[in-house]
Amino acid sequence: MRVIQSLDVLDIIRKISESEIVGSAKSGLIVTPDIDIHCFMKDTDLERVAALLPVFAKMPTIQKVQFNNYMELRRDHRKDRINFPHGYYVGLRSIEPSGEWKIDMWFGGKENLGDFDERELDTITDEQRLAILRLKNEWRAEKAYKDGVISTDFYKAVLRGDIKNADEFKKYLKASK
C-alpha cells in the first residue's frame, strides 16, 4: 500500500488506536482505488479522533477529509446505512500519480466494526476470487453499489451463498435485506 506508506497514515492513527488494513486491499480484491482501515479503540473517544482531522487536512496530496458520526447516529432513517459499523468514520481522498485514492478509516471497538470476519477470506479459492472480482466490477458503476451494497456483501454472497453471477447476486441481496 504505497499510498498509505507515503502518507504515514498507519503511524498517525496508531497513536490512538490499534489499526489494521482490511477488505479488498488486504485480500487482493481491489476493483477501485479504495483502502479500508479498522482502527480499534478500547474507549472510543471522539476528541482523539477529531484531533486527527487537521493533521490529515494539512497533507499535501489530501484533497478531502470527511468525518461521519455513526456512533450516535440513528440508523433507521437511511436503509443504506443500517449495517454501517457503530463508530466514527474518517474518509480521505488523496490525489496520487496513480489517480484518486479513497481511504476509509473506522474508529470503534472490535465488536462494533462490521459483521464480516476477514478470516473467511483466508481460504478463498481462485474460482471464488474471480466471482467476487467479476461481481464487483459489474456493480461498481451501479448507484446501488455506492449507496447500499458494500464489499462485504459480495464476499458473503460468494463465500457463504455460492453466488456466481449478477442475477444470482440480485436475488441474494433481496433475500438478505
Phi and psi in degrees as GROMACS dihedral restraints (atoms count N, CA, C in turn):
[ dihedral_restraints ]
;  ai    aj    ak    al  type     phi  dphi    fc
    3     4     5     6     1   -58.2    20    10
    4     5     6     7     1   -38.2    20    10
    6     7     8     9     1   -61.6    20    10
    7     8     9    10     1   -47.4    20    10
    9    10    11    12     1   -63.1    20    10
   10    11    12    13     1   -42.0    20    10
   12    13    14    15     1   -66.9    20    10
   13    14    15    16     1   -44.0    20    10
   15    16    17    18     1   -66.0    20    10
   16    17    18    19     1   -28.6    20    10
   18    19    20    21     1   -90.9    20    10
   19    20    21    22     1    -8.1    20    10
   21    22    23    24     1    57.0    20    10
   22    23    24    25     1    32.6    20    10
   24    25    26    27     1   -58.1    20    10
   25    26    27    28     1   -46.7    20    10
   27    28    29    30     1   -63.9    20    10
   28    29    30    31     1   -40.2    20    10
   30    31    32    33     1   -61.6    20    10
   31    32    33    34     1   -39.4    20    10
   33    34    35    36     1   -67.1    20    10
   34    35    36    37     1   -49.2    20    10
   36    37    38    39     1   -76.8    20    10
   37    38    39    40     1   -21.9    20    10
   39    40    41    42     1   -71.3    20    10
   40    41    42    43     1    -9.9    20    10
   42    43    44    45     1   -70.4    20    10
   43    44    45    46     1   -22.3    20    10
   45    46    47    48     1  -124.0    20    10
   46    47    48    49     1    -6.8    20    10
   48    49    50    51     1  -152.6    20    10
   49    50    51    52     1   164.4    20    10
   51    52    53    54     1   -91.6    20    10
   52    53    54    55     1   120.0    20    10
   54    55    56    57     1  -118.4    20    10
   55    56    57    58     1   150.4    20    10
   57    58    59    60     1  -147.7    20    10
   58    59    60    61     1   130.3    20    10
   60    61    62    63     1   -72.5    20    10
   61    62    63    64     1   132.3    20    10
   63    64    65    66     1  -129.8    20    10
   64    65    66    67     1  -178.7    20    10
   66    67    68    69     1    70.2    20    10
   67    68    69    70     1  -146.6    20    10
   69    70    71    72     1   -65.0    20    10
   70    71    72    73     1   -32.2    20    10
   72    73    74    75     1   -66.2    20    10
   73    74    75    76     1   -38.2    20    10
   75    76    77    78     1   -74.2    20    10
   76    77    78    79     1   -39.4    20    10
   78    79    80    81     1   -92.8    20    10
   79    80    81    82     1    -4.8    20    10
   81    82    83    84     1    77.5    20    10
   82    83    84    85     1    25.9    20    10
   84    85    86    87     1  -111.1    20    10
   85    86    87    88     1    31.8    20    10
   87    88    89    90     1   -73.7    20    10
   88    89    90    91     1   129.3    20    10
   90    91    92    93     1  -113.6    20    10
   91    92    93    94     1   -33.5    20    10
   93    94    95    96     1  -122.5    20    10
   94    95    96    97     1   155.8    20    10
   96    97    98    99     1   -71.4    20    10
   97    98    99   100     1    85.4    20    10
   99   100   101   102     1  -142.7    20    10
  100   101   102   103     1   125.8    20    10
  102   103   104   105     1  -121.1    20    10
  103   104   105   106     1   129.4    20    10
  105   106   107   108     1  -108.7    20    10
  106   107   108   109     1   135.1    20    10
  108   109   110   111     1  -130.6    20    10
  109   110   111   112     1   127.6    20    10
  111   112   113   114     1   -95.0    20    10
  112   113   114   115     1   130.1    20    10
  114   115   116   117     1  -117.2    20    10
  115   116   117   118     1    98.5    20    10
  117   118   119   120     1   -83.1    20    10
  118   119   120   121     1   127.3    20    10
  120   121   122   123     1  -125.7    20    10
  121   122   123   124     1   130.6    20    10
  123   124   125   126     1   -61.1    20    10
  124   125   126   127     1   -49.9    20    10
  126   127   128   129     1  -118.5    20    10
  127   128   129   130     1   102.2    20    10
  129   130   131   132     1   -67.0    20    10
  130   131   132   133     1   118.2    20    10
  132   133   134   135     1  -119.8    20    10
  133   134   135   136     1   113.2    20    10
  135   136   137   138     1   -58.3    20    10
  136   137   138   139     1   -41.2    20    10
  138   139   140   141     1   -60.2    20    10
  139   140   141   142     1   -42.6    20    10
  141   142   143   144     1   -68.9    20    10
  142   143   144   145     1   -38.7    20    10
  144   145   146   147     1   -68.5    20    10
  145   146   147   148     1   -45.9    20    10
  147   148   149   150     1   -62.7    20    10
  148   149   150   151     1   -30.0    20    10
  150   151   152   153     1   -66.1    20    10
  151   152   153   154     1   -19.1    20    10
  153   154   155   156     1   -76.3    20    10
  154   155   156   157     1   -25.3    20    10
  156   157   158   159     1   -57.8    20    10
  157   158   159   160     1   -49.0    20    10
  159   160   161   162     1   -67.3    20    10
  160   161   162   163     1   -28.3    20    10
  162   163   164   165     1   -62.1    20    10
  163   164   165   166     1   -48.8    20    10
  165   166   167   168     1   -66.1    20    10
  166   167   168   169     1   -39.3    20    10
  168   169   170   171     1   -62.9    20    10
  169   170   171   172     1   -26.0    20    10
  171   172   173   174     1   -86.6    20    10
  172   173   174   175     1    -3.9    20    10
  174   175   176   177     1   -72.5    20    10
  175   176   177   178     1   138.9    20    10
  177   178   179   180     1   -63.7    20    10
  178   179   180   181     1   -29.9    20    10
  180   181   182   183     1   -96.1    20    10
  181   182   183   184     1    -3.8    20    10
  183   184   185   186     1   -80.8    20    10
  184   185   186   187     1   121.5    20    10
  186   187   188   189     1   -95.4    20    10
  187   188   189   190     1   -29.3    20    10
  189   190   191   192     1  -147.1    20    10
  190   191   192   193     1   138.8    20    10
  192   193   194   195     1  -124.8    20    10
  193   194   195   196     1   127.3    20    10
  195   196   197   198     1  -125.7    20    10
  196   197   198   199     1   141.4    20    10
  198   199   200   201     1  -127.5    20    10
  199   200   201   202     1   133.6    20    10
  201   202   203   204     1  -131.4    20    10
  202   203   204   205     1   137.5    20    10
  204   205   206   207     1   -99.2    20    10
  205   206   207   208     1    97.8    20    10
  207   208   209   210     1  -100.5    20    10
  208   209   210   211     1     8.8    20    10
  210   211   212   213     1   -77.5    20    10
  211   212   213   214     1   -46.0    20    10
  213   214   215   216     1  -104.6    20    10
  214   215   216   217     1   -10.0    20    10
  216   217   218   219     1   -64.0    20    10
  217   218   219   220     1   134.0    20    10
  219   220   221   222     1   -70.3    20    10
  220   221   222   223     1   127.5    20    10
  222   223   224   225     1   -93.3    20    10
  223   224   225   226     1   -14.6    20    10
  225   226   227   228     1   -76.3    20    10
  226   227   228   229     1   -10.5    20    10
  228   229   230   231     1   -86.5    20    10
  229   230   231   232     1   -12.9    20    10
  231   232   233   234     1  -135.4    20    10
  232   233   234   235     1   108.3    20    10
  234   235   236   237     1   -61.6    20    10
  235   236   237   238     1   -28.4    20    10
  237   238   239   240     1   -75.9    20    10
  238   239   240   241     1    -5.3    20    10
  240   241   242   243     1  -114.3    20    10
  241   242   243   244     1    -2.2    20    10
  243   244   245   246     1   -56.2    20    10
  244   245   246   247     1   -40.2    20    10
  246   247   248   249     1   -93.0    20    10
  247   248   249   250     1     8.2    20    10
  249   250   251   252     1   -65.3    20    10
  250   251   252   253     1   152.0    20    10
  252   253   254   255     1   -59.7    20    10
  253   254   255   256     1   153.5    20    10
  255   256   257   258     1   -88.3    20    10
  256   257   258   259     1    91.5    20    10
  258   259   260   261     1  -176.6    20    10
  259   260   261   262     1  -168.2    20    10
  261   262   263   264     1  -100.5    20    10
  262   263   264   265     1   135.4    20    10
  264   265   266   267     1  -108.4    20    10
  265   266   267   268     1   132.1    20    10
  267   268   269   270     1  -124.7    20    10
  268   269   270   271     1   122.4    20    10
  270   271   272   273     1  -116.5    20    10
  271   272   273   274     1   137.6    20    10
  273   274   275   276     1  -120.6    20    10
  274   275   276   277     1   148.4    20    10
  276   277   278   279     1  -122.3    20    10
  277   278   279   280     1   117.7    20    10
  279   280   281   282     1  -114.7    20    10
  280   281   282   283     1   129.3    20    10
  282   283   284   285     1   -91.5    20    10
  283   284   285   286     1   113.8    20    10
  285   286   287   288     1  -118.1    20    10
  286   287   288   289     1   164.7    20    10
  288   289   290   291     1   -56.0    20    10
  289   290   291   292     1   -28.4    20    10
  291   292   293   294     1   -85.0    20    10
  292   293   294   295     1    -1.9    20    10
  294   295   296   297     1   122.7    20    10
  295   296   297   298     1  -169.1    20    10
  297   298   299   300     1   -85.6    20    10
  298   299   300   301     1   127.5    20    10
  300   301   302   303     1  -109.8    20    10
  301   302   303   304     1   139.3    20    10
  303   304   305   306     1  -104.3    20    10
  304   305   306   307     1   127.8    20    10
  306   307   308   309     1  -121.2    20    10
  307   308   309   310     1   115.2    20    10
  309   310   311   312     1  -107.2    20    10
  310   311   312   313     1   123.6    20    10
  312   313   314   315     1  -120.2    20    10
  313   314   315   316     1   129.4    20    10
  315   316   317   318     1  -114.6    20    10
  316   317   318   319     1   121.7    20    10
  318   319   320   321     1  -106.1    20    10
  319   320   321   322     1   124.9    20    10
  321   322   323   324     1   175.2    20    10
  322   323   324   325     1  -175.5    20    10
  324   325   326   327     1   -75.1    20    10
  325   326   327   328     1   155.4    20    10
  327   328   329   330     1   -55.7    20    10
  328   329   330   331     1   -34.7    20    10
  330   331   332   333     1   -75.9    20    10
  331   332   333   334     1   -11.2    20    10
  333   334   335   336     1  -107.0    20    10
  334   335   336   337     1    -2.8    20    10
  336   337   338   339     1  -105.1    20    10
  337   338   339   340     1    55.1    20    10
  339   340   341   342     1   114.0    20    10
  340   341   342   343     1   159.4    20    10
  342   343   344   345     1  -111.5    20    10
  343   344   345   346     1    15.7    20    10
  345   346   347   348     1  -117.1    20    10
  346   347   348   349     1   127.5    20    10
  348   349   350   351     1   -86.9    20    10
  349   350   351   352     1   112.4    20    10
  351   352   353   354     1   -55.0    20    10
  352   353   354   355     1   -24.9    20    10
  354   355   356   357     1   -64.1    20    10
  355   356   357   358     1   -18.4    20    10
  357   358   359   360     1   -61.8    20    10
  358   359   360   361     1   -27.8    20    10
  360   361   362   363     1   -78.2    20    10
  361   362   363   364     1   -10.6    20    10
  363   364   365   366     1   -66.2    20    10
  364   365   366   367     1   -23.9    20    10
  366   367   368   369     1  -111.3    20    10
  367   368   369   370     1    17.3    20    10
  369   370   371   372     1   -62.8    20    10
  370   371   372   373     1   138.3    20    10
  372   373   374   375     1   -90.6    20    10
  373   374   375   376     1   165.8    20    10
  375   376   377   378     1   -60.9    20    10
  376   377   378   379     1   -38.9    20    10
  378   379   380   381     1   -63.5    20    10
  379   380   381   382     1   -43.3    20    10
  381   382   383   384     1   -66.3    20    10
  382   383   384   385     1   -40.7    20    10
  384   385   386   387     1   -58.9    20    10
  385   386   387   388     1   -46.5    20    10
  387   388   389   390     1   -63.8    20    10
  388   389   390   391     1   -39.8    20    10
  390   391   392   393     1   -63.0    20    10
  391   392   393   394     1   -43.3    20    10
  393   394   395   396     1   -63.9    20    10
  394   395   396   397     1   -48.1    20    10
  396   397   398   399     1   -62.3    20    10
  397   398   399   400     1   -40.4    20    10
  399   400   401   402     1   -63.7    20    10
  400   401   402   403     1   -46.9    20    10
  402   403   404   405     1   -63.3    20    10
  403   404   405   406     1   -46.2    20    10
  405   406   407   408     1   -61.3    20    10
  406   407   408   409     1   -40.9    20    10
  408   409   410   411     1   -65.2    20    10
  409   410   411   412     1   -41.5    20    10
  411   412   413   414     1   -65.9    20    10
  412   413   414   415     1   -36.5    20    10
  414   415   416   417     1   -90.2    20    10
  415   416   417   418     1   -12.6    20    10
  417   418   419   420     1   -62.8    20    10
  418   419   420   421     1   -27.0    20    10
  420   421   422   423     1   -84.3    20    10
  421   422   423   424     1   -14.1    20    10
  423   424   425   426     1   -73.2    20    10
  424   425   426   427     1   138.0    20    10
  426   427   428   429     1   -60.9    20    10
  427   428   429   430     1   -34.1    20    10
  429   430   431   432     1   -60.8    20    10
  430   431   432   433     1   -31.9    20    10
  432   433   434   435     1   -64.2    20    10
  433   434   435   436     1   -40.3    20    10
  435   436   437   438     1   -77.8    20    10
  436   437   438   439     1   -36.0    20    10
  438   439   440   441     1   -97.1    20    10
  439   440   441   442     1   -14.8    20    10
  441   442   443   444     1  -149.5    20    10
  442   443   444   445     1   -27.5    20    10
  444   445   446   447     1  -100.9    20    10
  445   446   447   448     1   128.7    20    10
  447   448   449   450     1  -118.4    20    10
  448   449   450   451     1   166.8    20    10
  450   451   452   453     1   -53.7    20    10
  451   452   453   454     1   -39.3    20    10
  453   454   455   456     1   -65.2    20    10
  454   455   456   457     1   -23.1    20    10
  456   457   458   459     1   -62.7    20    10
  457   458   459   460     1   -40.3    20    10
  459   460   461   462     1   -66.5    20    10
  460   461   462   463     1   -44.2    20    10
  462   463   464   465     1   -61.4    20    10
  463   464   465   466     1   -47.6    20    10
  465   466   467   468     1   -63.9    20    10
  466   467   468   469     1   -42.3    20    10
  468   469   470   471     1   -60.5    20    10
  469   470   471   472     1   -46.2    20    10
  471   472   473   474     1   -76.9    20    10
  472   473   474   475     1   -46.6    20    10
  474   475   476   477     1   -75.8    20    10
  475   476   477   478     1   -37.7    20    10
  477   478   479   480     1   -98.9    20    10
  478   479   480   481     1   -30.5    20    10
  480   481   482   483     1  -107.6    20    10
  481   482   483   484     1    -0.5    20    10
  483   484   485   486     1    55.1    20    10
  484   485   486   487     1    36.8    20    10
  486   487   488   489     1   -77.8    20    10
  487   488   489   490     1   138.2    20    10
  489   490   491   492     1  -125.0    20    10
  490   491   492   493     1   -14.9    20    10
  492   493   494   495     1  -145.8    20    10
  493   494   495   496     1   171.7    20    10
  495   496   497   498     1   -63.2    20    10
  496   497   498   499     1   -38.3    20    10
  498   499   500   501     1   -64.1    20    10
  499   500   501   502     1   -44.6    20    10
  501   502   503   504     1   -63.2    20    10
  502   503   504   505     1   -37.9    20    10
  504   505   506   507     1   -65.1    20    10
  505   506   507   508     1   -41.7    20    10
  507   508   509   510     1   -60.1    20    10
  508   509   510   511     1   -43.0    20    10
  510   511   512   513     1   -65.1    20    10
  511   512   513   514     1   -40.9    20    10
  513   514   515   516     1   -60.1    20    10
  514   515   516   517     1   -45.5    20    10
  516   517   518   519     1   -62.2    20    10
  517   518   519   520     1   -43.9    20    10
  519   520   521   522     1   -59.8    20    10
  520   521   522   523     1   -43.0    20    10
  522   523   524   525     1   -72.5    20    10
  523   524   525   526     1   -27.9    20    10
  525   526   527   528     1   -94.0    20    10
  526   527   528   529     1   -11.4    20    10
